[in-house]
Amino acid sequence: MLRRPPTTYKGQQSMHLLKRVSALYIIVTAFGVAAVSSVTGTEGDLTAPQLTDTKTGDSGAYEYPINVRPDPFVPFLSPESRQIGPDPNEIIEEDKVLTGMQLFEPGQLDLVAILETDGERIAMAQDVSGKGYILKAGMLIGRRGTIQEINQSQVIVEERAVTRAGKEILSTVSMKLKKEGDD
């Protein structure tokens, strides 16, 4: 014959559960006291352990030398280095179609001749492939350059650039005429 397990009431189940929880609490508490006493060396003393300096033999509480080490609570990045946004000194490029001599920067051309006709000077330059071009005063050259003057031995180009902050930067580039035998 099959036996039925004895009937238990709700009160008996909760009493049984309470006994188990109480036993678990006693074990954890006893283990915690044993762990603290093994770390500190004395039972129930929760102060920090005393460290002994091996060089000097000084026994005392540990102190963090702030003058030697960085402060751990200061952010790694300064507010200046976290500046978000574009550089105000960056040169902005204009969106315009480049044609003629604007396709060549002054450094990409070699000055080969300077001619004077009717009181006006004209310069002749060639690119790397050997194709020749005529340069006159006031002509646009490169992205930002204008030919200011043509001398007997050089062409002076003035380049104007505008920064993001609106500051205008002027620079002068000279294209020198090479004499025979110069590289």
Secondary structure, DSSP 4 states (H G I P E B T S, - for coil): -PPPPPP--HHHHHHHHHHHHHHHHHHHHHHHHHHHHHHHSSTT--SPPPEE-TTT--EE-----TTTS--TTS-SS-TTTT--S--TTPBPPP-----GGGGS-GGG-EEEEEEEETTEEEEEEE-TT--EEEE-TT-EETTTEEEEEE-SSEEEEEEEEEBTTS-EEEEEEEEEPPPTT--
